[in-house]
């Protein structure tokens, strides 16, 4: 009979084998957990499972997930990105790389309002990629800007990643929202600096919008559209995030107001209908059900792994690493980065993070800082082939002249910039911890 430690290792191996065989992640987690948990303990271990599942479905923090998803889906259907791109593209058009910077700014606003990577990448791809190519932008660069900008919603609050990490790390959602604000904006700023440098070094890759095209809209019209387009979503996000960070409202309460506000904004734009409302509800239910199913199946895996002394194996593994706790953190970052090539952020959050968490708790690592590092790192999982979802979304709407090779080539610099942002947050923890402390969290 195998020892507990051997069964724990075999459970991990079986998980990745089933995953590579194409079995859905949720089922992979449940199958490997049930089989090896039963081999180790019989049915006794799973007497605790109903209590664990009940804890997941009654967690009030997770109630914010469907509400934020609804808010994002509704604002996406209000065609917010179209209006934003029209205004910001013309404002930044006289600058070399201005259109690319405009896309990054739209990504920031869309990330703060919708947070839906697929919707943002597809919308930006449909609206801007043909125009960028027509104006002479490099195909790889244009693809990279769109993919990278579309994933900013995963670090800029309100982010679903941060909500799940708050649950895993037992931290306040408002604290993590505040902690991610500066790193998220810093990452967007790094993208903009890169595009500006290209405008100087390789201007042929990022040409400015022709003056005659910009002249089609007067400054007064542009200012009016700017107020109508930018002010409502920015006001909504400010109210939602501000109430959470300031401690005025719980995440679920603020998310419910955000959902209501998204309905009002869509109605004001004249795009609210029963069909839009029905489609938004259906999309919200599908997304939330998928996430909750994965979370519940992850409880099976976590319960079995812990029962098989898997945490002891992880602790012993870290003890062999030279360099102390800093090396342990970078080992976790490396594992998350590699896993990002193959599985989604939800699975990474509920597999890798809980496995290694006891080591960092014992070392008194700042959980807010660690959560921010993890969130910045998880950005790469949307861009790294072969399973980077942003790449798939853009490939589905890209013109025929843009090849998969162009998209892969285009995202390489942006993955490098995400790693640079990770290094900066690691080297300067105040980027993540200053704002929560400044507002009293």
C-alpha positions, -999 to 999 in steps of 0.1 A, spaced: 0 0 0 13 35 -9 22 60 19 1 91 23 29 113 8 32 91 -23 -6 93 -28 -5 131 -26 22 132 -53 3 108 -75 -28 129 -70 -10 159 -84 4 139 -113 -30 125 -121 -45 160 -121 -21 172 -148 -25 140 -168 -63 143 -169 -60 180 -177 -37 173 -206 -62 147 -218 -88 174 -223 -110 167 -193 -126 199 -180 -107 214 -150 -136 211 -126 -141 174 -132 -103 169 -131 -101 184 -97 -131 163 -84 -120 130 -99 -84 132 -87 -95 143 -53 -122 117 -48 -101 88 -61 -69 94 -41 -87 107 -10 -107 74 -10 -75 54 -15 -60 71 15 -89 73 39 -119 56 25 -151 75 28 -143 89 62 -124 119 49 -153 131 28 -176 134 58 -161 170 61 -170 178 24 -206 189 30 -194 215 55 -167 227 31 -193 231 2 -218 248 25 -190 273 34 -185 281 -3 -221 286 -13 -229 307 18 -198 329 16 -211 365 14 -179 378 -2 -185 356 -32 -220 371 -36 -202 401 -52 -191 379 -82 -224 376 -100 -232 412 -94 -199 425 -108 -202 401 -137 -237 414 -144 -224 450 -142 -197 442 -167 -220 423 -191 -245 451 -190 -220 478 -197 -205 458 -225 -239 456 -241 -242 494 -238 -214 496 -264 -193 517 -240 -161 507 -257 -172 519 -291 -180 554 -278 -148 555 -256 -126 545 -286 -141 571 -308 -134 599 -284 -100 588 -269 -87 577 -303 -93 612 -317 -79 630 -286 -46 610 -288 -45 608 -326 -20 636 -333 6 617 -314 28 589 -328 14 558 -312 -16 579 -300 -41 553 -312 -23 526 -293 -22 547 -261 -59 554 -267 -65 516 -267 -46 512 -234 -67 540 -218 -99 524 -231 -86 491 -216 -82 508 -183 -117 522 -183 -132 490 -197 -113 470 -171 -126 492 -143 -162 490 -156 -167 456 -172 -137 435 -162 -146 409 -189 -115 400 -208 -133 383 -237 -157 412 -242 -130 438 -241 -106 420 -264 -133 411 -289 -147 447 -289 -113 463 -292 -103 438 -319 -134 445 -340 -134 483 -335 -97 491 -337 -76 464 -354 -88 470 -390 -83 508 -385 -48 503 -370 -37 482 -399 -52 506 -424 -32 534 -408 1 514 -411 4 500 -376 26 469 -373 3 438 -372 21 422 -342 22 455 -322 -15 462 -329 -24 427 -318 -3 429 -287 -17 462 -276 -53 450 -279 -46 417 -261 -27 433 -233 -51 462 -228 -80 438 -228 -66 420 -198 -61 450 -176 -95 444 -160 -80 414 -142 -58 437 -119 -77 470 -120 -105 468 -95 -132 456 -93 -114 424 -103 -128 389 -99 -93 376 -92 -90 400 -62 -124 388 -49 -113 352 -50 -78 359 -35 -95 378 -7 -115 347 1 -84 324 -2 -61 346 18 -88 357 43 -82 394 36 -107 422 30 -118 428 -6 -115 465 -1 -79 462 11 -70 441 -20 -88 466 -43 -68 494 -28 -36 475 -30 -40 467 -67 -49 502 -78 -14 516 -81 2 485 -97 -27 482 -122 -23 518 -133 15 514 -133 12 485 -157 -10 505 -180 16 534 -178 44 510 -187 24 500 -218 20 537 -228 57 544 -222 66 515 -245 44 528 -272 58 563 -269 93 550 -272 84 531 -303 70 563 -317 105 577 -314 126 547 -323 103 531 -349 78 557 -360 67 536 -390 52 511 -367 30 536 -348 19 564 -372 -3 593 -360 -39 596 -373 -39 619 -403 -49 655 -396 -78 655 -421 -93 625 -403 -91 642 -370 -107 674 -384 -139 655 -390 -149 661 -354 -146 696 -339 -131 703 -305 -165 713 -290 -181 681 -303 -152 661 -289 -155 678 -255 -193 671 -254 -189 635 -263 -161 631 -238 -184 643 -210 -212 621 -221 -191 590 -227 -165 590 -200 -182 607 -171 -210 581 -164 -188 550 -163 -160 567 -144 -186 581 -119 -201 546 -115 -167 530 -109 -157 557 -85 -189 553 -65 -186 515 -64 -149 513 -56 -149 543 -33 -177 529 -12 -158 496 -8 -124 510 -1 -138 537 22 -156 510 42 -190 526 35 -205 495 19 -197 458 18 -185 444 -16 -218 427 -23 -237 460 -14 -215 481 -36 -217 455 -64 -255 456 -63 -254 493 -67 -230 489 -96 -253 465 -113 -282 489 -109 -260 518 -122 -250 498 -153 -287 493 -161 -293 531 -158 -262 539 -180 -274 515 -206 -309 530 -205 -295 565 -208 -276 555 -240 -309 542 -254 -297 506 -257 -316 489 -229 -342 464 -240 -357 431 -227 -335 412 -250 -304 430 -237 -315 423 -201 -322 387 -208 -289 381 -226 -270 398 -197 -288 376 -171 -281 345 -191 -244 353 -196 -241 362 -159 -256 329 -148 -233 309 -171 -202 327 -159 -211 325 -122 -222 288 -124 -189 279 -141 -168 297 -114 -188 283 -85 -187 247 -99 -149 250 -101 -147 264 -66 -168 235 -52 -147 209 -71 -116 225 -58 -128 218 -22 -127 181 -30 -91 184 -42 -80 206 -13 -96 183 13 -79 152 -1 -45 168 -6 -45 182 30 -56 148 44 -28 131 25 -2 153 42 3 173 10 10 204 29 39 187 46 54 178 13 51 214 1 67 227 33 96 202 30 100 212 -7 104 249 3 129 239 30 153 227 4 153 260 -15 182 282 -8 176 319 -2 149 319 25 114 333 21 123 355 -8 133 325 -29 101 308 -18 81 337 -31 99 337 -65 94 299 -67 56 305 -62 57 332 -89 76 308 -112 50 280 -107 21 304 -113 38 317 -145 43 282 -158 8 270 -149 -5 301 -168 6 285 -200 -18 256 -195 -47 265 -171 -69 294 -162 -65 319 -133 -94 304 -113 -77 269 -112 -43 285 -105 -58 305 -76 -74 275 -60 -46 250 -66 -12 267 -64 -20 294 -39 -36 272 -11 -9 246 -15 19 271 -7 0 295 16 9 278 50 46 284 42 40 322 38 17 325 68 43 308 90 69 333 77 46 363 84 46 375 48 23 405 41 -7 388 25 -18 420 9 15 424 -9 16 387 -18 -20 389 -32 -9 418 -54 22 399 -67 -1 369 -75 -26 391 -93 1 408 -114 16 374 -123 -18 360 -133 -20 387 -160 5 367 -180 -18 336 -181 -41 355 -205 -13 362 -230 10 331 -229 4 305 -255 -8 279 -261 -39 286 -239 -38 324 -235 -75 333 -237 -69 368 -250 -51 353 -280 -80 330 -288 -105 359 -285 -85 381 -308 -78 353 -333 -115 348 -336 -122 384 -348 -89 394 -364 -88 401 -402 -74 373 -424 -41 392 -430 -33 389 -393 -19 355 -386 -16 335 -354 22 341 -356 16 379 -357 -5 377 -325 21 355 -307 49 378 -318 30 409 -307 23 397 -271 60 389 -263 70 425 -253 38 429 -232 45 396 -213 80 411 -206 64 443 -194 41 423 -171 71 406 -156 88 440 -152 58 452 -132 60 420 -111 97 427 -103 88 464 -95 60 454 -70 84 428 -55 112 453 -51 90 481 -39 63 466 -17 50 501 -10 34 501 -45 9 476 -31 8 485 6 9 523 7 -27 530 -4 -44 505 20 -24 520 49 -30 555 38 -68 551 39 -66 532 72 -71 495 62 
